[in-house]
Amino acid sequence: MNSPHASENHAQLPRKTGRPRTFDEDQAVETAMHLFWRHGYEGVGMGELTKAIGVAPPSLYGVFGSKASLYRRALDRYSQQFPLVEGNVVREADSLAQAVRMLLATAIEVVTSSAGERSCMVSSGMLCAHPDHDDLAKELGQRRDGFRLEIATLLAPWIEPPRLYSVARHLAAVLQGFSIQARDGATREELLETADEIARGFSDSR
């Protein structure tokens, strides 16, 4: 028996030409981003999306093609607005310990920001998913692995391989943990205390 979510993930409706746009596409992505961020992909149905955006399902499908495509657009929007790894900040560090502290502090600001939904939409997204959504879940895994690669690039001035890759994986796991703890109610101050403890562990690293 097919899952009821399968049609949301794979259904494709043809675009209609010559039909006036009845909603703001950019605002629709913004609204969808917050819904998916707050409730997860499988926690948001097309009925909730169309109601929040204020548009009929055919119009939404006509622009985005599918719920999965809208989710990808929302993920892209999220990554642009709330980057978990901020390279411009970390590059100003004078030491490895400072770089680690800046890296973690920036991520904490993202997952506890009043402008967001608490947690990281990518780090906490689709950790468990229906088999029908395996492709999307794998894409989220690739995006999370991207954090590890970004961290390795930023810390390369202070650490050489192979330790660089081990440290990058460790810190990527910490960032994911921060996302989950923020979702569970951990405060900015509590997470910063943990960041300080972790950074101190790198103060004598070479």
GUTOR-474505 format. One line per field, with one value per residue (C-alpha): residue number from 1; x, y, z. Coordinates in Angstrom, 2 decimals, padded with zeros to 5 digits, m for minus. Layout:
N
nr = NUM, ...
c1 = X, ...
c2 = Y, ...
c3 = Z, ...
//
This chain:
206
nr = 1, 2, 3, 4, 5, 6, 7, 8, 9, 10, 11, 12, 13, 14, 15, 16, 17, 18, 19, 20, 21, 22, 23, 24, 25, 26, 27, 28, 29, 30, 31, 32, 33, 34, 35, 36, 37, 38, 39, 40, 41, 42, 43, 44, 45, 46, 47, 48, 49, 50, 51, 52, 53, 54, 55, 56, 57, 58, 59, 60, 61, 62, 63, 64, 65, 66, 67, 68, 69, 70, 71, 72, 73, 74, 75, 76, 77, 78, 79, 80, 81, 82, 83, 84, 85, 86, 87, 88, 89, 90, 91, 92, 93, 94, 95, 96, 97, 98, 99, 100, 101, 102, 103, 104, 105, 106, 107, 108, 109, 110, 111, 112, 113, 114, 115, 116, 117, 118, 119, 120, 121, 122, 123, 124, 125, 126, 127, 128, 129, 130, 131, 132, 133, 134, 135, 136, 137, 138, 139, 140, 141, 142, 143, 144, 145, 146, 147, 148, 149, 150, 151, 152, 153, 154, 155, 156, 157, 158, 159, 160, 161, 162, 163, 164, 165, 166, 167, 168, 169, 170, 171, 172, 173, 174, 175, 176, 177, 178, 179, 180, 181, 182, 183, 184, 185, 186, 187, 188, 189, 190, 191, 192, 193, 194, 195, 196, 197, 198, 199, 200, 201, 202, 203, 204, 205, 206
c1 = 000.00, 001.37, 001.97, m000.30, 002.88, 004.01, 001.70, 002.97, 006.56, 006.22, 003.03, 003.77, 001.10, 001.66, 002.27, m000.45, 000.66, m001.01, m002.56, m002.04, 000.01, m002.37, 000.26, 003.75, 006.14, 008.94, 006.63, 005.27, 008.79, 009.34, 006.11, 006.86, 010.36, 009.04, 006.42, 008.91, 011.47, 008.98, 007.23, 009.52, 008.79, 006.40, 004.74, 003.39, 000.66, m000.33, m003.52, m001.50, 000.81, m001.99, m003.90, m000.85, 000.14, m003.45, m003.66, m005.45, m003.46, m003.49, m001.86, 000.82, 001.56, 001.54, 004.41, 006.49, 005.58, 005.52, 005.76, 009.32, 010.34, 008.90, 010.81, 014.07, 013.35, 012.68, 015.98, 017.87, 016.17, 017.04, 020.70, 020.98, 019.29, 020.63, 024.06, 025.12, 028.80, 029.83, 033.20, 033.65, 033.47, 035.80, 038.46, 039.01, 040.27, 043.88, 044.10, 042.51, 040.69, 039.27, 038.24, 036.42, 034.71, 033.60, 032.37, 030.27, 028.99, 027.79, 025.89, 024.34, 023.05, 021.33, 019.66, 018.45, 017.57, 014.20, 013.89, 013.86, 012.08, 014.88, 017.16, 018.73, 016.40, 019.19, 020.82, 017.52, 015.72, 014.45, 016.61, 013.86, 011.73, 009.31, 011.01, 009.08, 011.16, 014.58, 015.86, 015.06, 016.54, 019.76, 019.89, 019.65, 022.51, 024.61, 023.84, 024.90, 028.11, 028.65, 028.96, 031.84, 033.62, 033.14, 034.54, 037.59, 038.27, 038.00, 040.25, 042.90, 045.19, 045.60, 045.31, 046.80, 045.30, 044.41, 043.56, 041.79, 039.10, 038.59, 038.19, 035.81, 033.62, 033.67, 032.58, 029.92, 028.47, 028.56, 026.64, 024.02, 023.77, 023.31, 020.42, 018.66, 019.29, 017.97, 014.81, 014.51, 014.73, 018.42, 019.12, 021.72, 023.65, 023.69, 024.96, 027.61, 028.92, 029.34, 031.04, 033.51, 034.35, 034.95, 037.06, 039.25, 040.11, 041.76, 043.72, 046.97, 046.39, 048.94
c2 = 000.00, 003.38, 005.93, 008.99, 011.05, 009.52, 011.65, 014.78, 013.87, 012.70, 014.18, 016.51, 018.67, 020.48, 024.20, 026.30, 029.07, 032.43, 032.19, 035.25, 034.64, 034.62, 034.69, 035.96, 033.11, 034.50, 034.91, 031.42, 029.98, 032.02, 030.76, 027.17, 027.47, 028.34, 025.59, 022.92, 024.25, 024.10, 020.82, 018.92, 017.74, 014.97, 017.09, 019.57, 018.55, 020.26, 021.45, 023.31, 024.78, 026.03, 027.45, 029.30, 030.62, 031.44, 029.64, 026.64, 023.39, 023.57, 027.00, 025.81, 022.73, 024.86, 026.98, 024.52, 021.19, 019.16, 019.39, 018.03, 020.78, 023.42, 021.85, 022.08, 025.74, 026.29, 024.60, 026.83, 029.90, 028.75, 028.14, 031.64, 033.38, 031.30, 029.86, 027.51, 027.86, 031.49, 031.63, 035.40, 035.36, 032.41, 033.76, 036.67, 034.32, 034.54, 031.01, 027.59, 027.94, 031.30, 029.91, 027.02, 029.42, 031.71, 028.76, 027.37, 030.76, 031.64, 028.36, 028.95, 032.33, 030.61, 027.81, 030.12, 033.21, 034.80, 035.21, 031.46, 028.39, 027.16, 024.40, 024.13, 023.17, 021.17, 019.59, 018.38, 017.77, 014.32, 012.37, 009.76, 009.59, 007.35, 005.19, 007.11, 010.13, 008.48, 010.79, 013.89, 012.38, 011.62, 015.19, 016.43, 014.10, 015.58, 019.09, 018.11, 016.65, 020.00, 021.54, 019.16, 020.13, 023.85, 023.41, 021.56, 024.37, 027.04, 025.24, 024.27, 027.20, 025.69, 021.91, 019.56, 016.34, 013.74, 015.35, 018.19, 015.85, 014.20, 017.58, 018.78, 015.71, 016.20, 019.84, 019.02, 016.53, 019.22, 021.61, 018.96, 018.35, 022.06, 022.07, 019.25, 020.75, 024.13, 022.42, 020.79, 024.16, 024.78, 028.51, 030.54, 031.04, 027.33, 026.42, 029.14, 027.66, 024.36, 026.14, 027.71, 024.30, 022.84, 025.79, 025.58, 022.05, 023.47, 026.22, 024.22, 022.36, 022.53
c3 = 000.00, m000.89, 001.86, 001.85, 001.77, m001.50, m003.59, m001.83, m002.61, m006.18, m007.62, m010.48, m012.01, m015.30, m015.15, m016.65, m018.92, m019.21, m015.76, m013.53, m010.38, m007.43, m004.69, m003.91, m004.71, m002.54, 000.44, m000.13, 000.20, 003.36, 004.90, 003.91, 005.36, 008.81, 008.72, 007.66, 010.14, 013.00, 012.19, 009.82, 006.30, 007.23, 009.90, 007.34, 004.92, 001.70, 003.38, 006.01, 003.38, 001.14, 004.11, 005.49, 002.07, 001.16, m002.16, m003.66, m004.15, m007.99, m007.87, m005.43, m007.52, m010.65, m009.35, m007.31, m008.90, m005.70, m001.93, m002.14, m004.56, m002.25, 000.64, m001.30, m002.04, 001.65, 002.57, 000.15, 001.63, 005.14, 004.28, 002.84, 005.75, 008.64, 007.78, 010.57, 009.68, 009.15, 007.45, 007.53, 011.32, 011.89, 009.54, 011.93, 014.67, 015.88, 017.27, 016.94, 020.26, 019.20, 015.83, 017.50, 019.95, 017.11, 015.06, 017.90, 019.06, 015.57, 015.34, 018.76, 017.63, 014.71, 016.69, 019.47, 017.41, 018.08, 014.30, 013.83, 015.11, 017.44, 016.17, 012.73, 009.91, 008.23, 011.29, 012.71, 009.44, 008.42, 010.88, 010.66, 007.53, 005.70, 003.01, 000.36, 001.29, 001.22, m001.51, 000.50, 003.65, 001.79, 000.53, 004.11, 005.04, 002.24, 003.45, 006.97, 005.61, 003.93, 007.40, 008.13, 004.92, 005.64, 009.14, 007.80, 005.34, 008.04, 010.53, 007.96, 008.94, 012.43, 011.96, 009.41, 008.06, 009.16, 012.52, 010.69, 009.40, 012.77, 014.49, 011.76, 012.22, 016.00, 015.73, 013.12, 015.60, 018.30, 016.05, 015.41, 019.15, 019.77, 017.32, 019.13, 022.56, 021.43, 020.18, 023.62, 025.36, 026.06, 026.30, 024.44, 027.67, 028.48, 025.03, 025.15, 028.40, 026.60, 023.69, 026.11, 027.57, 024.13, 022.98, 026.07, 025.08, 021.95, 023.70, 023.74, 020.47, 017.72
//
